[in-house]
Amino acid sequence: MSLYRRGDVWWYKFRFAGQVIRESSKSKSRTLAREAERARRHQLEDGYNGIIRREKAQTFPIAAKRWLDSRMAHVAPRTVDLYELATEHLKKHFGTLLLSDISAADIASYQGKRTAAKAAGRTVNLEIAVLRAIMKKSKLWGAVSDDVQFMKERRDVGRAINPEQETALLKVTSEPRRSDSALYPIVVLALNTAMRS
């Protein structure tokens, strides 16, 4: 191992598997640079030998926040809203339970409570799917997956539209057309009475 300075910052240099590793510690402290070099060497040794170090146990709320933060940039804002709502329901049940302590029985208990609170099967399944994603991120879903049953969902229900979609629908159906002149009153009637097809 060798430590040296470039300007005010300490760098380390060592050989690993026949390769020279030369990196900045991004620190002005020689002691910290020595620790950074040791940590980097251990990281390379673990990777080379296929050793996977488990993360520290996390409580459900901390794991949920980490997962949500990782999803923010990859999904639409409306989806983020759904994820946040699902995690709020999950937090109420799982509280500060360690993520690694969540069992299939705990999940079944959650499903029972949500059903008793009149949540639809589709809603509960979405919440369990979010829980699954959170547990998968920490490599914990496999231990319970075989014992978790998703709920039956109704397939005969429509999908609610948001105010922007309603405005767009009314605008499109109010435009004069040759063959579908009755479409606008039908849409207005359906929106005002919550009629299904």
Buried (B, 14 or more C-beta within 10 A) or exposed (E): EEBEEEEEEBBBEBEEEEEEBEEEBEBEEEEEBBBBBEEBBEEBEEEEEEEEEEEEEBBBBBBBBBBBEEBEEEEEEEEBEBBEBBBEBBBEBBEEBBBBEBBBEBBEEBBEBBBEEEBBBBBBBBBBEBBBBBBEBBEBBEEBEEEBEEBEEEEEEEEEEEEEEEEEBEEEBEEEEEEEEEBBEEBBEBEEEEEEE
